Amino acid sequence: MKRSGFTLIEIVIALAILAVGLVGILSLFPIGFDSARRSVSATQATIFANEHLDELKNNGFPALGSTSGTFADPAYSWTQTVSTTTVNDLRQVICTVSWGQGNRTFQRAFTTNVANR
């Protein structure tokens, strides 16, 4: 008499293969969440820098030198360096935004030029 179906050994091997695959897939979730969190933070830093540089441009021709401060969200801070360029009445502004996430610190630098009106 012929019996159809799976043996116990075949089922155990199939479950072991499935378990290894699921563990591999589930181990990727924390990496994805961390990447998403860093992306949100970098986007927020870009928004803060854009607002800061727009405010700087609206306040007129910036003075030479470096200044620093924090944004509305104290987790983000900025350092601004204003320097001369080879073009008269044009200054280069570098705004560096820093923030911490976990035990790491991240920075993004944004550069623009401001003309004397």
HUCORKA-V869788 format. One record per residue. RES is the residue in one letter. SS is DSSP state (alpha for helix, beta for strand, coil for the rest). OMEGA is omega in degrees with one decimal (* if undefined). BURIAL is 1 if it has 24 or more other ideal C-beta (glycine too) atoms within 12 Angstrom, else 0. Layout:
((RES | SS | OMEGA | BURIAL) (RES | SS | OMEGA | BURIAL))
//
This chain:
((M | coil | -177.3 | 0) (K | coil | 178.5 | 0) (R | coil | 176.9 | 0) (S | coil | -179.5 | 0) (G | coil | -177.7 | 0) (F | coil | 175.9 | 0) (T | coil | -179.8 | 0) (L | alpha | -179.4 | 0) (I | alpha | 179.8 | 0) (E | alpha | 179.4 | 0) (I | alpha | 179.5 | 0) (V | alpha | 179.2 | 0) (I | alpha | 178.9 | 0) (A | alpha | 178.4 | 0) (L | alpha | 177.8 | 0) (A | alpha | 177.9 | 0) (I | alpha | 178.5 | 0) (L | alpha | -179.9 | 0) (A | alpha | 178.9 | 0) (V | alpha | 178.3 | 0) (G | alpha | 179.6 | 0) (L | alpha | 178.0 | 0) (V | alpha | 178.2 | 0) (G | alpha | -179.9 | 0) (I | alpha | -178.8 | 0) (L | alpha | 178.4 | 0) (S | coil | 178.4 | 0) (L | coil | -177.2 | 0) (F | alpha | 178.6 | 0) (P | alpha | 178.3 | 0) (I | alpha | 178.6 | 0) (G | alpha | 178.8 | 0) (F | alpha | 178.8 | 0) (D | alpha | 178.1 | 0) (S | alpha | 178.5 | 0) (A | alpha | 179.3 | 0) (R | alpha | 177.8 | 0) (R | alpha | 178.8 | 0) (S | alpha | 177.4 | 0) (V | alpha | 179.9 | 0) (S | alpha | 178.6 | 1) (A | alpha | 176.8 | 0) (T | alpha | 177.9 | 0) (Q | alpha | 177.5 | 1) (A | alpha | 178.3 | 1) (T | alpha | 178.5 | 0) (I | alpha | 178.5 | 0) (F | alpha | -179.8 | 1) (A | alpha | 179.3 | 1) (N | alpha | 178.0 | 0) (E | alpha | -179.3 | 0) (H | alpha | -179.1 | 1) (L | alpha | 175.3 | 1) (D | alpha | 178.1 | 0) (E | alpha | 178.9 | 0) (L | alpha | 179.3 | 1) (K | alpha | -179.0 | 0) (N | alpha | -179.8 | 0) (N | coil | 178.7 | 0) (G | coil | -175.6 | 0) (F | coil | -175.3 | 0) (P | coil | 176.4 | 1) (A | coil | 178.1 | 0) (L | coil | 176.3 | 0) (G | beta | -178.5 | 0) (S | beta | 174.2 | 0) (T | beta | 179.0 | 0) (S | beta | 179.6 | 0) (G | beta | 178.0 | 0) (T | beta | 178.2 | 0) (F | coil | 177.8 | 1) (A | coil | 173.9 | 0) (D | coil | -174.6 | 0) (P | coil | 176.5 | 0) (A | coil | -178.9 | 0) (Y | beta | 176.5 | 1) (S | beta | -178.9 | 1) (W | beta | 170.7 | 1) (T | beta | -176.3 | 1) (Q | beta | 176.8 | 1) (T | beta | 179.6 | 1) (V | beta | 179.9 | 1) (S | beta | 179.2 | 0) (T | beta | 175.7 | 0) (T | coil | 179.0 | 0) (T | coil | 179.0 | 0) (V | coil | 177.5 | 0) (N | coil | 178.4 | 0) (D | coil | 176.1 | 0) (L | beta | 179.7 | 0) (R | beta | 177.7 | 1) (Q | beta | 179.0 | 1) (V | beta | 175.2 | 1) (I | beta | 178.5 | 1) (C | beta | 179.2 | 1) (T | beta | 179.7 | 1) (V | beta | -179.6 | 1) (S | beta | 175.7 | 1) (W | beta | 178.7 | 1) (G | beta | 176.2 | 0) (Q | beta | -174.9 | 0) (G | coil | 178.6 | 0) (N | coil | -179.5 | 0) (R | beta | 175.7 | 0) (T | beta | 180.0 | 0) (F | beta | 177.9 | 1) (Q | beta | 171.8 | 0) (R | beta | 179.0 | 1) (A | beta | 180.0 | 0) (F | beta | -175.7 | 1) (T | beta | 174.3 | 0) (T | beta | 175.5 | 1) (N | beta | -179.9 | 0) (V | beta | 179.9 | 1) (A | beta | 175.7 | 0) (N | coil | -176.9 | 0) (R | coil | * | 0))
//
